[in-house]
Structure formats: structure tokens, C-alpha cells
Amino acid sequence: MPQCTAFKYLGTTIHQDGGCKTEVQLRISRAWDKWRELTGVLCDKKVPKKLKVLIYKTVIRPVMLYGAETWPLTDYLAERFSVCEMRMLRYCLGISLEEHRTNESIREEANVMNILDMMKRRRLQWFGHVCRREREEDIRKVYELRVEGRRSRGRPKHRWKDTIKKDLQSCSLNEEDAQDRIRWRSLIELGLRQAPATRTGQSGDR
């Protein structure tokens, strides 16, 4: 069998080290490509701001978020998404850095949910889907798999489970709650609203 360090699967780049840095860079790059295709509208001062934001939410942001449910996202990579989103929103609303507007006030004006909160929501929804699978199904077996042996020296790699654990703690959720799909989704929304680090910027945008 040929060996490689990365390959595409269902439109997502899988890397041998289990990280998502390559995919994150690609997602952001693809989003800016889509932005440049629509720059005639998004940078036109005659176009209503509400329409520009709608285009961002329905056309550009999904490109950035494709496959985000399964990323072992680190704080550094999460910050890159946040920076990318704020640049795009500032362009849409015609807000320059000299105005010294906070990110929260800009998201509130645009009625846009924080992209990091959207990622968290989608990760938790996918996590609930995994938890509701039967134990004999492959996806559940992979989630519960325990690798034997000792790991190499040095800092352990950031895993998807680590990201999920952090999400559960920030939203005060328990894995057992995921068995009820409707209740789980309600608890996610409640947790996102109450989480101290993710309370801002969540005006509407469902």
C-alpha cells in the first residue's frame, strides 16, 4: 500500500499526526477564495449591510465550518478562525480598526453568532450523535478505543476527546444527557448562553 502524510476523505484533509492544522489553513483559504468571488457585492457600499452579512452567513461561513465537528481544535487554531471572521465582518459593515470597536459590538450589530460558539455547538451535536450509537457500531468502537502501550516522551497530542471534554465543562454538560436528542440540543443552547467565555456575540443567528 502506498504511504502518505495526508489524504482527502469526504472533502476533509486527514493528516498522519491526527491534527487539523492543514485542514484549518485550507478552510480559511477556501473561505477567502469565496470572499474574493463575491467582493463586488460584499465591498459595494450601495449594497445593504444586512444583505452582505446574510451572504457571509449562508455562503462563506459554511465553507469555513465544513467538517469542523471532528477537528481537535487548539486555542491557536481557534483564534485564527476568530480573526478571519472579524476581518470579514468589518469589511461587510464598513468598520475600520481606527474606530476601536469591540468584536462583541460588531457581532451584535451584524446579528452573528461567534464562529467559535458555532463550532462548539456543532461539535457537541456530533458528540451526542456518537454517544447515541450502539456499542457494536464502528463509530462507537473508535470513540471508546483504548490504545495499548506507552506513548513517546514529550507533550501529548491534542485529541478530539480533549476538545469535547473542554466543551462539556464550559457548558456544564454531562455525557449521559446526550441520550435524549431533543433535550441534548436544548442543553447545548442553554450551556452556550450561560458559558462565561462564550456569552457575548450570540444575538439570534439560528
C-alpha positions as CSV (number, residue, x, y, z in Angstrom):
1,M,0.0,0.0,0.0
2,P,1.3,3.5,-0.8
3,Q,2.1,5.7,2.2
4,C,1.4,9.4,2.5
5,T,1.4,12.0,5.2
6,A,-2.1,13.4,4.3
7,F,-5.0,12.5,2.2
8,K,-8.5,13.7,1.3
9,Y,-11.6,11.9,2.6
10,L,-15.1,13.3,2.0
11,G,-13.6,16.7,1.3
12,T,-11.6,16.8,4.5
13,T,-7.8,16.5,4.8
14,I,-6.7,13.7,7.2
15,H,-3.1,14.1,8.5
16,Q,-0.9,11.4,9.8
17,D,-0.3,13.2,13.1
18,G,-4.1,13.4,13.8
19,G,-4.0,17.2,13.9
20,C,-6.2,19.6,11.9
21,K,-3.8,22.4,11.2
22,T,-3.6,21.6,7.5
23,E,-7.4,21.4,7.2
24,V,-7.9,24.7,9.1
25,Q,-5.5,26.5,6.8
26,L,-7.3,25.1,3.8
27,R,-10.7,26.0,5.2
28,I,-9.7,29.6,5.8
29,S,-8.0,29.8,2.4
30,R,-11.2,28.5,0.7
31,A,-13.3,31.0,2.6
32,W,-11.2,33.9,1.4
33,D,-11.4,32.4,-2.2
34,K,-15.2,32.5,-1.9
35,W,-15.0,36.0,-0.5
36,R,-13.0,37.2,-3.5
37,E,-15.6,35.8,-5.8
38,L,-18.2,37.9,-4.1
39,T,-16.1,41.0,-3.4
40,G,-18.1,43.0,-5.9
41,V,-21.1,42.7,-3.7
42,L,-19.5,42.5,-0.2
43,C,-17.4,45.6,-0.7
44,D,-20.0,47.7,-2.5
45,K,-21.2,50.5,-0.3
46,K,-24.5,50.6,-2.1
47,V,-25.4,47.1,-1.0
48,P,-27.3,47.0,2.3
49,K,-25.2,45.7,5.2
50,K,-27.9,43.3,6.2
51,L,-27.6,41.6,2.8
52,K,-23.8,41.4,3.0
53,V,-24.0,39.7,6.4
54,L,-26.6,37.3,5.1
55,I,-24.3,36.4,2.2
56,Y,-21.5,35.8,4.7
57,K,-23.6,33.6,6.9
58,T,-25.1,31.5,4.1
59,V,-22.2,31.3,1.5
60,I,-18.9,32.0,3.1
61,R,-19.1,30.8,6.7
62,P,-20.3,27.2,5.8
63,V,-17.1,26.9,3.7
64,M,-15.0,27.7,6.9
65,L,-17.0,25.3,9.1
66,Y,-17.1,22.3,6.8
67,G,-16.0,19.3,8.8
68,A,-15.4,21.3,12.0
69,E,-17.3,18.8,14.1
70,T,-14.4,16.4,14.1
71,W,-11.4,18.8,14.5
72,P,-9.2,18.5,17.6
73,L,-9.1,22.3,17.6
74,T,-6.4,24.0,19.7
75,D,-6.7,27.6,21.1
76,Y,-4.2,28.8,18.5
77,L,-6.2,27.4,15.5
78,A,-9.5,28.7,17.1
79,E,-8.0,32.2,17.3
80,R,-7.2,32.1,13.5
81,F,-10.9,31.4,12.8
82,S,-12.0,34.3,15.1
83,V,-9.5,36.7,13.4
84,C,-10.7,35.7,9.9
85,E,-14.4,36.1,10.8
86,M,-13.8,39.6,12.4
87,R,-11.9,40.8,9.3
88,M,-14.8,39.7,7.1
89,L,-17.5,41.3,9.3
90,R,-15.5,44.6,9.5
91,Y,-15.4,44.6,5.7
92,C,-19.1,43.9,5.5
93,L,-20.1,46.6,7.9
94,G,-17.5,49.1,6.7
95,I,-15.9,49.3,10.2
96,S,-12.2,50.2,10.3
97,L,-9.7,49.4,13.1
98,E,-9.4,53.1,13.8
99,E,-12.9,53.1,15.2
100,H,-11.8,50.9,18.1
101,R,-15.0,48.8,18.1
102,T,-15.0,45.7,20.2
103,N,-15.6,42.3,18.5
104,E,-18.7,41.8,20.6
105,S,-20.3,45.1,19.4
106,I,-19.6,44.2,15.8
107,R,-21.1,40.8,16.1
108,E,-24.1,42.3,17.8
109,E,-24.6,44.8,15.0
110,A,-24.3,42.1,12.4
111,N,-26.5,39.7,14.4
112,V,-23.9,37.0,14.0
113,M,-23.1,34.2,16.5
114,N,-19.4,33.9,17.4
115,I,-17.9,31.4,15.0
116,L,-16.2,29.6,17.9
117,D,-19.5,29.1,19.6
118,M,-20.9,27.7,16.4
119,M,-18.1,25.2,16.2
120,K,-18.7,24.2,19.8
121,R,-22.4,23.7,19.1
122,R,-21.7,21.5,16.1
123,R,-19.0,19.5,17.9
124,L,-21.4,18.8,20.8
125,Q,-24.2,17.9,18.5
126,W,-21.9,15.4,16.7
127,F,-20.7,14.1,20.0
128,G,-24.3,13.4,21.0
129,H,-24.8,11.5,17.8
130,V,-21.8,9.4,18.5
131,C,-23.0,8.7,22.1
132,R,-26.4,7.5,20.8
133,R,-24.9,4.9,18.5
134,E,-25.0,1.3,19.5
135,R,-21.8,0.0,21.1
136,E,-21.2,-2.6,18.3
137,E,-21.2,0.2,15.6
138,D,-17.9,1.2,14.2
139,I,-18.1,4.9,15.1
140,R,-18.8,4.0,18.8
141,K,-16.0,1.4,18.8
142,V,-13.5,4.0,17.6
143,Y,-14.6,6.5,20.2
144,E,-14.2,4.1,23.0
145,L,-11.0,2.5,21.7
146,R,-8.1,2.3,24.1
147,V,-4.6,2.0,22.6
148,E,-2.2,-0.2,24.4
149,G,1.4,0.6,25.1
150,R,3.3,3.7,26.2
151,R,3.3,7.0,24.3
152,S,6.5,8.7,23.3
153,R,8.1,11.3,25.5
154,G,7.0,14.9,25.4
155,R,3.7,16.8,25.5
156,P,0.8,14.6,24.5
157,K,-1.0,15.5,21.3
158,H,-4.3,17.4,21.5
159,R,-7.1,15.0,20.7
160,W,-10.7,15.4,19.7
161,K,-11.7,14.0,23.0
162,D,-9.8,16.7,24.7
163,T,-11.7,19.4,22.8
164,I,-15.0,17.7,23.6
165,K,-14.1,17.4,27.3
166,K,-13.4,21.2,27.4
167,D,-16.7,21.9,25.6
168,L,-18.6,19.8,28.1
169,Q,-17.0,21.6,31.0
170,S,-17.6,25.1,29.6
171,C,-21.3,24.3,29.0
172,S,-21.8,22.3,32.2
173,L,-23.0,19.2,30.3
174,N,-22.7,15.5,31.1
175,E,-22.2,12.7,28.6
176,E,-25.3,10.9,29.9
177,D,-27.6,13.8,28.8
178,A,-26.8,13.1,25.2
179,Q,-29.0,10.0,25.0
180,D,-32.1,12.2,24.6
181,R,-31.5,14.1,21.3
182,I,-34.1,16.9,21.8
183,R,-33.1,17.5,25.4
184,W,-29.4,17.4,24.4
185,R,-29.8,20.2,21.8
186,S,-31.7,22.3,24.3
187,L,-29.0,21.8,26.9
188,I,-26.3,22.8,24.4
189,E,-28.1,26.1,23.6
190,L,-28.5,26.8,27.3
191,G,-24.9,26.0,28.0
192,L,-23.7,28.3,25.2
193,R,-25.7,31.1,26.6
194,Q,-24.5,30.6,30.2
195,A,-20.8,29.8,29.5
196,P,-18.8,32.9,30.7
197,A,-16.3,32.7,27.8
198,T,-19.0,32.4,25.1
199,R,-21.8,34.6,26.4
200,T,-21.1,37.6,24.1
201,G,-22.0,37.8,20.4
202,Q,-24.9,35.4,20.5
203,S,-27.8,37.6,19.2
204,G,-30.1,35.4,17.2
205,D,-28.5,33.8,14.2
206,R,-30.0,30.4,14.5
